[in-house]
């Protein structure tokens, strides 16, 4: 599928999107696969506060993913420990349609910082495929405490140069 068939659009995330985007992280299956979540993903006030600040942060590129006229996800570049990293979340109702792959391709055409890294839980095969289709190469792994799993979890590190 191409993005035109999917009618995917990216636009800068707005404060009014946050209520909707917050709902995605409440999905237990999605949270498990994302693994590295806030301690309390149900704390809407903390989510809105954090993401409102990120919208105004010039080092962050927050984009909302829209299919037709429906918000189906988000994608962003942020800087952590000096490295540009990518993160994305697709509403589980829309998994398996190629939305993440197309959104990543479009995002990488507007976000040109390289290298850019992606991190994904070792068992999140869908997200691994998305990064690989986007040209990212697996360069290593790390372990950290995953709040959504309440255990130390391995994550793979991907890099796009």
Long-range contacts (C-beta under 8 A, 24 or more apart in sequence): 1-97, 1-98, 1-102, 2-102, 3-102, 3-105, 3-106, 6-67, 6-97, 6-98, 6-99, 6-102, 7-67, 7-68, 8-65, 8-66, 8-67, 8-99, 8-102, 8-103, 8-106, 9-65, 9-66, 10-63, 10-64, 10-65, 10-66, 10-75, 10-103, 10-106, 10-107, 10-110, 11-63, 11-64, 11-66, 12-55, 12-62, 12-63, 12-64, 13-51, 13-55, 13-62, 13-63, 13-64, 13-74, 13-76, 14-55, 14-64, 15-52, 15-55, 17-64, 17-71, 17-74, 18-47, 18-48, 18-51, 18-52, 19-48, 20-71, 21-51, 21-64, 21-71, 21-74, 21-89, 22-47, 22-48, 24-73, 24-74, 24-89, 24-90, 24-91, 24-92, 25-89, 27-91, 27-92, 29-92, 30-89, 30-92, 31-148, 32-148, 32-149, 33-121, 33-123, 33-124, 33-126, 33-127, 34-89, 34-121, 34-124, 34-148, 35-121, 35-124, 35-146, 35-147, 35-148, 35-149, 35-153, 35-155, 36-119, 36-121, 36-144, 36-146, 36-147, 36-148, 36-153, 36-155, 37-146, 37-147, 37-148, 38-147, 39-147, 41-147, 41-148, 54-78, 61-107, 61-110, 61-111, 63-103, 63-107, 63-110, 65-90, 65-99, 65-103, 67-94, 67-99, 72-99, 73-99, 73-100, 73-103, 75-103, 75-104, 75-107, 77-107, 77-111, 77-113, 77-116, 83-115, 83-117, 84-113, 84-114, 84-115, 84-116, 84-117, 85-116, 85-117, 85-118, 85-119, 86-111, 86-116, 86-117, 86-118, 87-118, 88-130, 95-126, 96-126, 100-126, 100-127, 100-130, 101-129, 101-130, 101-133, 101-134, 104-130, 104-131, 104-133, 104-134, 105-134, 108-134, 108-135, 108-160, 114-160, 114-161, 115-159, 115-160, 115-161, 116-159, 116-160, 117-157, 117-158, 117-159, 117-160, 118-157, 118-158, 118-159, 118-160, 119-155, 119-156, 119-157, 119-158, 120-155, 120-156, 120-158, 121-146, 121-153, 121-154, 121-155, 121-156, 122-153, 122-154, 122-155, 122-156, 128-156, 128-158, 131-158, 132-158, 134-160, 135-160, 136-160
